[in-house]
Amino acid sequence: MYVCSCFGITEAQVKKHAEDGACTPRQIASACKAGTDCGSCVRRIQALLGRGACPRRELADQGRPMLAEFPAGGPADLPEAA
C-alpha cells in the first residue's frame, strides 16, 4: 500500500528505512523523500514508526553519540560510554 503518493513510497519501503535506522519522519524524508511534497503522509509515517525501538534514540537516552557508525552487531556492540 502506498504511504506517499507524491513519490510512490510504499509502507514496506518506510518500514525498511525504519529497520535501517530512520527513527523520525524527517529521517524517512531524507532517505526517500516521503513527506516532503504535500505532507499528507507524515501522520501515516509517524504511525508506522510508532514508539518502537530506535537505535539512535536508545543511544541518546544513554548519553552516547548518535551519529557514530554501528559495528556489524549493531549498537549492542559499541563500547560502553565513559
PDB file with one MODEL, atoms N, CA, C and O in Angstrom:
MODEL        1
ATOM      1  N   MET A   1       0.842  -1.180   0.000  1.00  0.00           N
ATOM      2  CA  MET A   1       0.000   0.000   0.000  1.00  0.00           C
ATOM      3  C   MET A   1       0.892   1.250   0.000  1.00  0.00           C
ATOM      4  O   MET A   1       1.914   1.299   0.683  1.00  0.00           O
ATOM      5  N   TYR A   2       0.489   2.239  -0.766  1.00  0.00           N
ATOM      6  CA  TYR A   2       1.261   3.476  -0.833  1.00  0.00           C
ATOM      7  C   TYR A   2       1.039   4.325   0.418  1.00  0.00           C
ATOM      8  O   TYR A   2      -0.085   4.484   0.895  1.00  0.00           O
ATOM      9  N   VAL A   3       2.138   4.860   0.929  1.00  0.00           N
ATOM     10  CA  VAL A   3       2.090   5.798   2.044  1.00  0.00           C
ATOM     11  C   VAL A   3       2.171   7.207   1.472  1.00  0.00           C
ATOM     12  O   VAL A   3       1.427   8.098   1.882  1.00  0.00           O
ATOM     13  N   CYS A   4       3.079   7.399   0.526  1.00  0.00           N
ATOM     14  CA  CYS A   4       3.297   8.708  -0.097  1.00  0.00           C
ATOM     15  C   CYS A   4       3.007   8.589  -1.589  1.00  0.00           C
ATOM     16  O   CYS A   4       3.800   8.027  -2.343  1.00  0.00           O
ATOM     17  N   SER A   5       1.860   9.125  -2.006  1.00  0.00           N
ATOM     18  CA  SER A   5       1.533   9.038  -3.425  1.00  0.00           C
ATOM     19  C   SER A   5       2.312  10.039  -4.253  1.00  0.00           C
ATOM     20  O   SER A   5       2.447   9.850  -5.462  1.00  0.00           O
ATOM     21  N   CYS A   6       2.825  11.091  -3.651  1.00  0.00           N
ATOM     22  CA  CYS A   6       3.617  12.075  -4.399  1.00  0.00           C
ATOM     23  C   CYS A   6       4.874  11.440  -4.981  1.00  0.00           C
ATOM     24  O   CYS A   6       5.260  11.740  -6.110  1.00  0.00           O
ATOM     25  N   PHE A   7       5.514  10.559  -4.206  1.00  0.00           N
ATOM     26  CA  PHE A   7       6.765   9.943  -4.637  1.00  0.00           C
ATOM     27  C   PHE A   7       6.664   8.427  -4.802  1.00  0.00           C
ATOM     28  O   PHE A   7       7.671   7.771  -5.068  1.00  0.00           O
ATOM     29  N   GLY A   8       5.463   7.862  -4.649  1.00  0.00           N
ATOM     30  CA  GLY A   8       5.271   6.429  -4.837  1.00  0.00           C
ATOM     31  C   GLY A   8       5.974   5.574  -3.808  1.00  0.00           C
ATOM     32  O   GLY A   8       6.493   4.506  -4.132  1.00  0.00           O
ATOM     33  N   ILE A   9       5.997   6.038  -2.557  1.00  0.00           N
ATOM     34  CA  ILE A   9       6.675   5.310  -1.480  1.00  0.00           C
ATOM     35  C   ILE A   9       5.661   4.404  -0.781  1.00  0.00           C
ATOM     36  O   ILE A   9       4.580   4.842  -0.386  1.00  0.00           O
ATOM     37  N   THR A  10       6.034   3.140  -0.641  1.00  0.00           N
ATOM     38  CA  THR A  10       5.133   2.169  -0.026  1.00  0.00           C
ATOM     39  C   THR A  10       5.395   2.015   1.469  1.00  0.00           C
ATOM     40  O   THR A  10       6.413   2.451   2.006  1.00  0.00           O
ATOM     41  N   GLU A  11       4.424   1.375   2.110  1.00  0.00           N
ATOM     42  CA  GLU A  11       4.561   1.061   3.538  1.00  0.00           C
ATOM     43  C   GLU A  11       5.801   0.194   3.770  1.00  0.00           C
ATOM     44  O   GLU A  11       6.533   0.396   4.739  1.00  0.00           O
ATOM     45  N   ALA A  12       6.028  -0.759   2.886  1.00  0.00           N
ATOM     46  CA  ALA A  12       7.193  -1.645   3.023  1.00  0.00           C
ATOM     47  C   ALA A  12       8.491  -0.851   2.940  1.00  0.00           C
ATOM     48  O   ALA A  12       9.435  -1.141   3.676  1.00  0.00           O
ATOM     49  N   GLN A  13       8.556   0.143   2.059  1.00  0.00           N
ATOM     50  CA  GLN A  13       9.768   0.957   1.941  1.00  0.00           C
ATOM     51  C   GLN A  13      10.004   1.769   3.211  1.00  0.00           C
ATOM     52  O   GLN A  13      11.140   1.871   3.676  1.00  0.00           O
ATOM     53  N   VAL A  14       8.944   2.348   3.777  1.00  0.00           N
ATOM     54  CA  VAL A  14       9.079   3.112   5.018  1.00  0.00           C
ATOM     55  C   VAL A  14       9.572   2.195   6.133  1.00  0.00           C
ATOM     56  O   VAL A  14      10.458   2.569   6.902  1.00  0.00           O
ATOM     57  N   LYS A  15       9.002   1.000   6.221  1.00  0.00           N
ATOM     58  CA  LYS A  15       9.420   0.044   7.258  1.00  0.00           C
ATOM     59  C   LYS A  15      10.876  -0.364   7.073  1.00  0.00           C
ATOM     60  O   LYS A  15      11.603  -0.519   8.054  1.00  0.00           O
ATOM     61  N   LYS A  16      11.307  -0.537   5.831  1.00  0.00           N
ATOM     62  CA  LYS A  16      12.708  -0.895   5.560  1.00  0.00           C
ATOM     63  C   LYS A  16      13.641   0.224   5.999  1.00  0.00           C
ATOM     64  O   LYS A  16      14.678  -0.043   6.605  1.00  0.00           O
ATOM     65  N   HIS A  17      13.288   1.477   5.703  1.00  0.00           N
ATOM     66  CA  HIS A  17      14.119   2.604   6.139  1.00  0.00           C
ATOM     67  C   HIS A  17      14.152   2.676   7.668  1.00  0.00           C
ATOM     68  O   HIS A  17      15.184   3.007   8.251  1.00  0.00           O
ATOM     69  N   ALA A  18      13.035   2.369   8.312  1.00  0.00           N
ATOM     70  CA  ALA A  18      12.999   2.355   9.780  1.00  0.00           C
ATOM     71  C   ALA A  18      13.917   1.256  10.325  1.00  0.00           C
ATOM     72  O   ALA A  18      14.632   1.469  11.304  1.00  0.00           O
ATOM     73  N   GLU A  19      13.893   0.086   9.690  1.00  0.00           N
ATOM     74  CA  GLU A  19      14.787  -1.007  10.107  1.00  0.00           C
ATOM     75  C   GLU A  19      16.245  -0.614   9.920  1.00  0.00           C
ATOM     76  O   GLU A  19      17.117  -1.059  10.667  1.00  0.00           O
ATOM     77  N   ASP A  20      16.504   0.222   8.920  1.00  0.00           N
ATOM     78  CA  ASP A  20      17.873   0.664   8.635  1.00  0.00           C
ATOM     79  C   ASP A  20      18.306   1.829   9.526  1.00  0.00           C
ATOM     80  O   ASP A  20      19.431   2.313   9.404  1.00  0.00           O
ATOM     81  N   GLY A  21      17.411   2.289  10.436  1.00  0.00           N
ATOM     82  CA  GLY A  21      17.806   3.299  11.406  1.00  0.00           C
ATOM     83  C   GLY A  21      17.068   4.619  11.352  1.00  0.00           C
ATOM     84  O   GLY A  21      17.306   5.475  12.203  1.00  0.00           O
ATOM     85  N   ALA A  22      16.184   4.824  10.390  1.00  0.00           N
ATOM     86  CA  ALA A  22      15.412   6.073  10.351  1.00  0.00           C
ATOM     87  C   ALA A  22      14.344   6.010  11.443  1.00  0.00           C
ATOM     88  O   ALA A  22      13.494   5.119  11.437  1.00  0.00           O
ATOM     89  N   CYS A  23      14.391   6.958  12.378  1.00  0.00           N
ATOM     90  CA  CYS A  23      13.511   6.911  13.549  1.00  0.00           C
ATOM     91  C   CYS A  23      12.435   7.988  13.546  1.00  0.00           C
ATOM     92  O   CYS A  23      11.517   7.947  14.365  1.00  0.00           O
ATOM     93  N   THR A  24      12.536   8.941  12.645  1.00  0.00           N
ATOM     94  CA  THR A  24      11.600  10.062  12.622  1.00  0.00           C
ATOM     95  C   THR A  24      11.113  10.286  11.192  1.00  0.00           C
ATOM     96  O   THR A  24      11.759   9.848  10.240  1.00  0.00           O
ATOM     97  N   PRO A  25       9.976  10.967  11.038  1.00  0.00           N
ATOM     98  CA  PRO A  25       9.524  11.305   9.689  1.00  0.00           C
ATOM     99  C   PRO A  25      10.572  12.100   8.901  1.00  0.00           C
ATOM    100  O   PRO A  25      10.686  11.933   7.687  1.00  0.00           O
ATOM    101  N   ARG A  26      11.320  12.942   9.566  1.00  0.00           N
ATOM    102  CA  ARG A  26      12.364  13.709   8.879  1.00  0.00           C
ATOM    103  C   ARG A  26      13.462  12.782   8.341  1.00  0.00           C
ATOM    104  O   ARG A  26      13.963  12.989   7.236  1.00  0.00           O
ATOM    105  N   GLN A  27      13.829  11.775   9.112  1.00  0.00           N
ATOM    106  CA  GLN A  27      14.847  10.819   8.653  1.00  0.00           C
ATOM    107  C   GLN A  27      14.305   9.955   7.508  1.00  0.00           C
ATOM    108  O   GLN A  27      15.046   9.608   6.588  1.00  0.00           O
ATOM    109  N   ILE A  28      13.028   9.611   7.565  1.00  0.00           N
ATOM    110  CA  ILE A  28      12.401   8.893   6.447  1.00  0.00           C
ATOM    111  C   ILE A  28      12.434   9.786   5.210  1.00  0.00           C
ATOM    112  O   ILE A  28      12.743   9.315   4.115  1.00  0.00           O
ATOM    113  N   ALA A  29      12.118  11.069   5.375  1.00  0.00           N
ATOM    114  CA  ALA A  29      12.140  12.009   4.256  1.00  0.00           C
ATOM    115  C   ALA A  29      13.537  12.106   3.645  1.00  0.00           C
ATOM    116  O   ALA A  29      13.681  12.177   2.425  1.00  0.00           O
ATOM    117  N   SER A  30      14.549  12.110   4.481  1.00  0.00           N
ATOM    118  CA  SER A  30      15.927  12.166   3.980  1.00  0.00           C
ATOM    119  C   SER A  30      16.282  10.912   3.192  1.00  0.00           C
ATOM    120  O   SER A  30      17.059  10.965   2.239  1.00  0.00           O
ATOM    121  N   ALA A  31      15.710   9.790   3.597  1.00  0.00           N
ATOM    122  CA  ALA A  31      16.025   8.524   2.949  1.00  0.00           C
ATOM    123  C   ALA A  31      15.292   8.345   1.618  1.00  0.00           C
ATOM    124  O   ALA A  31      15.842   7.762   0.683  1.00  0.00           O
ATOM    125  N   CYS A  32      14.038   8.848   1.524  1.00  0.00           N
ATOM    126  CA  CYS A  32      13.252   8.535   0.319  1.00  0.00           C
ATOM    127  C   CYS A  32      12.347   9.657  -0.173  1.00  0.00           C
ATOM    128  O   CYS A  32      11.601   9.461  -1.132  1.00  0.00           O
ATOM    129  N   LYS A  33      12.392  10.821   0.455  1.00  0.00           N
ATOM    130  CA  LYS A  33      11.604  11.996   0.078  1.00  0.00           C
ATOM    131  C   LYS A  33      10.137  11.953   0.524  1.00  0.00           C
ATOM    132  O   LYS A  33       9.425  12.943   0.357  1.00  0.00           O
ATOM    133  N   ALA A  34       9.672  10.839   1.082  1.00  0.00           N
ATOM    134  CA  ALA A  34       8.287  10.760   1.540  1.00  0.00           C
ATOM    135  C   ALA A  34       8.019  11.863   2.568  1.00  0.00           C
ATOM    136  O   ALA A  34       8.799  12.053   3.500  1.00  0.00           O
ATOM    137  N   GLY A  35       6.934  12.569   2.393  1.00  0.00           N
ATOM    138  CA  GLY A  35       6.556  13.628   3.324  1.00  0.00           C
ATOM    139  C   GLY A  35       7.107  14.990   2.986  1.00  0.00           C
ATOM    140  O   GLY A  35       6.867  15.946   3.724  1.00  0.00           O
ATOM    141  N   THR A  36       7.841  15.112   1.889  1.00  0.00           N
ATOM    142  CA  THR A  36       8.475  16.399   1.571  1.00  0.00           C
ATOM    143  C   THR A  36       7.713  17.223   0.541  1.00  0.00           C
ATOM    144  O   THR A  36       8.102  18.356   0.258  1.00  0.00           O
ATOM    145  N   ASP A  37       6.629  16.678  -0.030  1.00  0.00           N
ATOM    146  CA  ASP A  37       5.883  17.448  -1.017  1.00  0.00           C
ATOM    147  C   ASP A  37       4.616  18.003  -0.382  1.00  0.00           C
ATOM    148  O   ASP A  37       4.651  19.097   0.182  1.00  0.00           O
ATOM    149  N   CYS A  38       3.514  17.295  -0.453  1.00  0.00           N
ATOM    150  CA  CYS A  38       2.256  17.842   0.086  1.00  0.00           C
ATOM    151  C   CYS A  38       2.145  17.659   1.596  1.00  0.00           C
ATOM    152  O   CYS A  38       1.419  18.401   2.256  1.00  0.00           O
ATOM    153  N   GLY A  39       2.866  16.665   2.155  1.00  0.00           N
ATOM    154  CA  GLY A  39       2.870  16.457   3.601  1.00  0.00           C
ATOM    155  C   GLY A  39       1.725  15.628   4.142  1.00  0.00           C
ATOM    156  O   GLY A  39       1.671  15.370   5.344  1.00  0.00           O
ATOM    157  N   SER A  40       0.803  15.201   3.283  1.00  0.00           N
ATOM    158  CA  SER A  40      -0.355  14.464   3.789  1.00  0.00           C
ATOM    159  C   SER A  40       0.009  13.085   4.341  1.00  0.00           C
ATOM    160  O   SER A  40      -0.799  12.489   5.054  1.00  0.00           O
ATOM    161  N   CYS A  41       1.183  12.567   4.038  1.00  0.00           N
ATOM    162  CA  CYS A  41       1.569  11.237   4.500  1.00  0.00           C
ATOM    163  C   CYS A  41       2.337  11.257   5.816  1.00  0.00           C
ATOM    164  O   CYS A  41       2.625  10.196   6.368  1.00  0.00           O
ATOM    165  N   VAL A  42       2.671  12.417   6.324  1.00  0.00           N
ATOM    166  CA  VAL A  42       3.522  12.495   7.513  1.00  0.00           C
ATOM    167  C   VAL A  42       2.882  11.786   8.709  1.00  0.00           C
ATOM    168  O   VAL A  42       3.575  11.091   9.452  1.00  0.00           O
ATOM    169  N   ARG A  43       1.596  11.948   8.901  1.00  0.00           N
ATOM    170  CA  ARG A  43       0.945  11.273  10.039  1.00  0.00           C
ATOM    171  C   ARG A  43       0.964   9.760   9.874  1.00  0.00           C
ATOM    172  O   ARG A  43       1.115   9.029  10.852  1.00  0.00           O
ATOM    173  N   ARG A  44       0.813   9.291   8.647  1.00  0.00           N
ATOM    174  CA  ARG A  44       0.879   7.849   8.405  1.00  0.00           C
ATOM    175  C   ARG A  44       2.291   7.335   8.676  1.00  0.00           C
ATOM    176  O   ARG A  44       2.463   6.251   9.234  1.00  0.00           O
ATOM    177  N   ILE A  45       3.293   8.107   8.284  1.00  0.00           N
ATOM    178  CA  ILE A  45       4.681   7.727   8.561  1.00  0.00           C
ATOM    179  C   ILE A  45       4.909   7.676  10.068  1.00  0.00           C
ATOM    180  O   ILE A  45       5.541   6.746  10.571  1.00  0.00           O
ATOM    181  N   GLN A  46       4.398   8.669  10.787  1.00  0.00           N
ATOM    182  CA  GLN A  46       4.525   8.677  12.250  1.00  0.00           C
ATOM    183  C   GLN A  46       3.889   7.424  12.846  1.00  0.00           C
ATOM    184  O   GLN A  46       4.447   6.809  13.754  1.00  0.00           O
ATOM    185  N   ALA A  47       2.728   7.055  12.334  1.00  0.00           N
ATOM    186  CA  ALA A  47       2.037   5.865  12.844  1.00  0.00           C
ATOM    187  C   ALA A  47       2.842   4.600  12.558  1.00  0.00           C
ATOM    188  O   ALA A  47       2.914   3.705  13.400  1.00  0.00           O
ATOM    189  N   LEU A  48       3.444   4.523  11.378  1.00  0.00           N
ATOM    190  CA  LEU A  48       4.256   3.351  11.049  1.00  0.00           C
ATOM    191  C   LEU A  48       5.496   3.261  11.933  1.00  0.00           C
ATOM    192  O   LEU A  48       5.906   2.169  12.328  1.00  0.00           O
ATOM    193  N   LEU A  49       6.089   4.413  12.242  1.00  0.00           N
ATOM    194  CA  LEU A  49       7.284   4.418  13.087  1.00  0.00           C
ATOM    195  C   LEU A  49       6.927   4.087  14.523  1.00  0.00           C
ATOM    196  O   LEU A  49       7.701   3.428  15.218  1.00  0.00           O
ATOM    197  N   GLY A  50       5.772   4.534  14.974  1.00  0.00           N
ATOM    198  CA  GLY A  50       5.314   4.248  16.326  1.00  0.00           C
ATOM    199  C   GLY A  50       6.335   4.668  17.369  1.00  0.00           C
ATOM    200  O   GLY A  50       7.105   5.608  17.175  1.00  0.00           O
ATOM    201  N   ARG A  51       6.319   3.959  18.460  1.00  0.00           N
ATOM    202  CA  ARG A  51       7.269   4.229  19.545  1.00  0.00           C
ATOM    203  C   ARG A  51       8.165   3.019  19.745  1.00  0.00           C
ATOM    204  O   ARG A  51       8.612   2.747  20.860  1.00  0.00           O
ATOM    205  N   GLY A  52       8.424   2.301  18.674  1.00  0.00           N
ATOM    206  CA  GLY A  52       9.249   1.097  18.743  1.00  0.00           C
ATOM    207  C   GLY A  52      10.701   1.406  19.018  1.00  0.00           C
ATOM    208  O   GLY A  52      11.093   2.562  19.181  1.00  0.00           O
ATOM    209  N   ALA A  53      11.476   0.371  19.066  1.00  0.00           N
ATOM    210  CA  ALA A  53      12.914   0.501  19.323  1.00  0.00           C
ATOM    211  C   ALA A  53      13.579   1.301  18.214  1.00  0.00           C
ATOM    212  O   ALA A  53      13.309   1.100  17.030  1.00  0.00           O
ATOM    213  N   CYS A  54      14.435   2.192  18.616  1.00  0.00           N
ATOM    214  CA  CYS A  54      15.185   3.008  17.673  1.00  0.00           C
ATOM    215  C   CYS A  54      16.615   3.090  18.188  1.00  0.00           C
ATOM    216  O   CYS A  54      16.850   3.676  19.245  1.00  0.00           O
ATOM    217  N   PRO A  55      17.577   2.518  17.468  1.00  0.00           N
ATOM    218  CA  PRO A  55      18.960   2.525  17.964  1.00  0.00           C
ATOM    219  C   PRO A  55      19.465   3.921  18.293  1.00  0.00           C
ATOM    220  O   PRO A  55      20.146   4.096  19.303  1.00  0.00           O
ATOM    221  N   ARG A  56      19.155   4.920  17.478  1.00  0.00           N
ATOM    222  CA  ARG A  56      19.633   6.277  17.755  1.00  0.00           C
ATOM    223  C   ARG A  56      19.005   6.841  19.016  1.00  0.00           C
ATOM    224  O   ARG A  56      19.682   7.492  19.812  1.00  0.00           O
ATOM    225  N   ARG A  57      17.701   6.594  19.206  1.00  0.00           N
ATOM    226  CA  ARG A  57      17.024   7.091  20.407  1.00  0.00           C
ATOM    227  C   ARG A  57      17.599   6.414  21.647  1.00  0.00           C
ATOM    228  O   ARG A  57      17.795   7.060  22.677  1.00  0.00           O
ATOM    229  N   GLU A  58      17.870   5.108  21.548  1.00  0.00           N
ATOM    230  CA  GLU A  58      18.441   4.376  22.677  1.00  0.00           C
ATOM    231  C   GLU A  58      19.809   4.936  23.056  1.00  0.00           C
ATOM    232  O   GLU A  58      20.114   5.089  24.239  1.00  0.00           O
ATOM    233  N   LEU A  59      20.630   5.240  22.054  1.00  0.00           N
ATOM    234  CA  LEU A  59      21.948   5.822  22.340  1.00  0.00           C
ATOM    235  C   LEU A  59      21.813   7.194  22.979  1.00  0.00           C
ATOM    236  O   LEU A  59      22.545   7.511  23.916  1.00  0.00           O
ATOM    237  N   ALA A  60      20.895   8.008  22.492  1.00  0.00           N
ATOM    238  CA  ALA A  60      20.693   9.344  23.058  1.00  0.00           C
ATOM    239  C   ALA A  60      20.253   9.242  24.511  1.00  0.00           C
ATOM    240  O   ALA A  60      20.718  10.006  25.357  1.00  0.00           O
ATOM    241  N   ASP A  61      19.365   8.309  24.802  1.00  0.00           N
ATOM    242  CA  ASP A  61      18.901   8.123  26.178  1.00  0.00           C
ATOM    243  C   ASP A  61      20.037   7.720  27.106  1.00  0.00           C
ATOM    244  O   ASP A  61      19.988   7.995  28.305  1.00  0.00           O
ATOM    245  N   GLN A  62      21.062   7.068  26.559  1.00  0.00           N
ATOM    246  CA  GLN A  62      22.217   6.643  27.350  1.00  0.00           C
ATOM    247  C   GLN A  62      23.307   7.707  27.376  1.00  0.00           C
ATOM    248  O   GLN A  62      24.338   7.524  28.024  1.00  0.00           O
ATOM    249  N   GLY A  63      23.084   8.828  26.672  1.00  0.00           N
ATOM    250  CA  GLY A  63      24.092   9.882  26.621  1.00  0.00           C
ATOM    251  C   GLY A  63      25.272   9.531  25.735  1.00  0.00           C
ATOM    252  O   GLY A  63      26.363  10.073  25.908  1.00  0.00           O
ATOM    253  N   ARG A  64      25.063   8.624  24.781  1.00  0.00           N
ATOM    254  CA  ARG A  64      26.130   8.193  23.882  1.00  0.00           C
ATOM    255  C   ARG A  64      25.963   8.862  22.519  1.00  0.00           C
ATOM    256  O   ARG A  64      24.861   9.289  22.175  1.00  0.00           O
ATOM    257  N   PRO A  65      27.039   8.958  21.742  1.00  0.00           N
ATOM    258  CA  PRO A  65      26.956   9.601  20.424  1.00  0.00           C
ATOM    259  C   PRO A  65      25.956   8.874  19.527  1.00  0.00           C
ATOM    260  O   PRO A  65      25.912   7.644  19.498  1.00  0.00           O
ATOM    261  N   MET A  66      25.155   9.648  18.797  1.00  0.00           N
ATOM    262  CA  MET A  66      24.135   9.058  17.941  1.00  0.00           C
ATOM    263  C   MET A  66      24.578   8.933  16.496  1.00  0.00           C
ATOM    264  O   MET A  66      23.971   8.170  15.744  1.00  0.00           O
ATOM    265  N   LEU A  67      25.596   9.640  16.080  1.00  0.00           N
ATOM    266  CA  LEU A  67      25.959   9.668  14.677  1.00  0.00           C
ATOM    267  C   LEU A  67      27.093   8.720  14.323  1.00  0.00           C
ATOM    268  O   LEU A  67      27.520   8.666  13.169  1.00  0.00           O
ATOM    269  N   ALA A  68      27.583   7.976  15.298  1.00  0.00           N
ATOM    270  CA  ALA A  68      28.659   7.021  15.024  1.00  0.00           C
ATOM    271  C   ALA A  68      28.115   5.863  14.200  1.00  0.00           C
ATOM    272  O   ALA A  68      26.944   5.501  14.310  1.00  0.00           O
ATOM    273  N   GLU A  69      28.980   5.290  13.376  1.00  0.00           N
ATOM    274  CA  GLU A  69      28.602   4.099  12.618  1.00  0.00           C
ATOM    275  C   GLU A  69      28.522   2.926  13.592  1.00  0.00           C
ATOM    276  O   GLU A  69      29.354   2.796  14.490  1.00  0.00           O
ATOM    277  N   PHE A  70      27.524   2.083  13.406  1.00  0.00           N
ATOM    278  CA  PHE A  70      27.380   0.915  14.253  1.00  0.00           C
ATOM    279  C   PHE A  70      28.306  -0.195  13.778  1.00  0.00           C
ATOM    280  O   PHE A  70      28.489  -0.372  12.574  1.00  0.00           O
ATOM    281  N   PRO A  71      28.896  -0.950  14.713  1.00  0.00           N
ATOM    282  CA  PRO A  71      29.649  -2.145  14.330  1.00  0.00           C
ATOM    283  C   PRO A  71      28.690  -3.164  13.700  1.00  0.00           C
ATOM    284  O   PRO A  71      27.477  -2.957  13.704  1.00  0.00           O
ATOM    285  N   ALA A  72      29.224  -4.243  13.170  1.00  0.00           N
ATOM    286  CA  ALA A  72      28.416  -5.252  12.480  1.00  0.00           C
ATOM    287  C   ALA A  72      27.259  -5.754  13.328  1.00  0.00           C
ATOM    288  O   ALA A  72      26.194  -6.048  12.787  1.00  0.00           O
ATOM    289  N   GLY A  73      27.433  -5.862  14.631  1.00  0.00           N
ATOM    290  CA  GLY A  73      26.395  -6.390  15.510  1.00  0.00           C
ATOM    291  C   GLY A  73      25.373  -5.358  15.952  1.00  0.00           C
ATOM    292  O   GLY A  73      24.445  -5.699  16.686  1.00  0.00           O
ATOM    293  N   GLY A  74      25.512  -4.116  15.533  1.00  0.00           N
ATOM    294  CA  GLY A  74      24.568  -3.072  15.912  1.00  0.00           C
ATOM    295  C   GLY A  74      25.015  -2.332  17.154  1.00  0.00           C
ATOM    296  O   GLY A  74      26.159  -2.484  17.585  1.00  0.00           O
ATOM    297  N   PRO A  75      24.126  -1.524  17.745  1.00  0.00           N
ATOM    298  CA  PRO A  75      24.505  -0.679  18.873  1.00  0.00           C
ATOM    299  C   PRO A  75      24.933  -1.461  20.108  1.00  0.00           C
ATOM    300  O   PRO A  75      25.652  -0.928  20.952  1.00  0.00           O
ATOM    301  N   ALA A  76      24.506  -2.710  20.227  1.00  0.00           N
ATOM    302  CA  ALA A  76      24.901  -3.505  21.403  1.00  0.00           C
ATOM    303  C   ALA A  76      26.396  -3.775  21.432  1.00  0.00           C
ATOM    304  O   ALA A  76      26.960  -4.034  22.496  1.00  0.00           O
ATOM    305  N   ASP A  77      27.047  -3.717  20.266  1.00  0.00           N
ATOM    306  CA  ASP A  77      28.488  -3.995  20.197  1.00  0.00           C
ATOM    307  C   ASP A  77      29.355  -2.756  20.370  1.00  0.00           C
ATOM    308  O   ASP A  77      30.580  -2.848  20.292  1.00  0.00           O
ATOM    309  N   LEU A  78      28.744  -1.603  20.604  1.00  0.00           N
ATOM    310  CA  LEU A  78      29.542  -0.395  20.848  1.00  0.00           C
ATOM    311  C   LEU A  78      30.151  -0.460  22.241  1.00  0.00           C
ATOM    312  O   LEU A  78      29.531  -1.008  23.152  1.00  0.00           O
ATOM    313  N   PRO A  79      31.353   0.087  22.430  1.00  0.00           N
ATOM    314  CA  PRO A  79      31.931   0.102  23.777  1.00  0.00           C
ATOM    315  C   PRO A  79      31.098   0.980  24.699  1.00  0.00           C
ATOM    316  O   PRO A  79      30.452   1.933  24.264  1.00  0.00           O
ATOM    317  N   GLU A  80      31.129   0.644  25.961  1.00  0.00           N
ATOM    318  CA  GLU A  80      30.370   1.408  26.961  1.00  0.00           C
ATOM    319  C   GLU A  80      30.871   2.848  27.024  1.00  0.00           C
ATOM    320  O   GLU A  80      32.057   3.122  26.843  1.00  0.00           O
ATOM    321  N   ALA A  81      29.928   3.768  27.287  1.00  0.00           N
ATOM    322  CA  ALA A  81      30.296   5.180  27.440  1.00  0.00           C
ATOM    323  C   ALA A  81      31.075   5.360  28.740  1.00  0.00           C
ATOM    324  O   ALA A  81      30.837   4.656  29.722  1.00  0.00           O
ATOM    325  N   ALA A  82      31.993   6.297  28.736  1.00  0.00           N
ATOM    326  CA  ALA A  82      32.825   6.534  29.918  1.00  0.00           C
ATOM    327  C   ALA A  82      32.072   7.276  30.978  1.00  0.00           C
ATOM    328  O   ALA A  82      32.622   7.559  32.042  1.00  0.00           O
TER     329      ALA A  82
ENDMDL
END
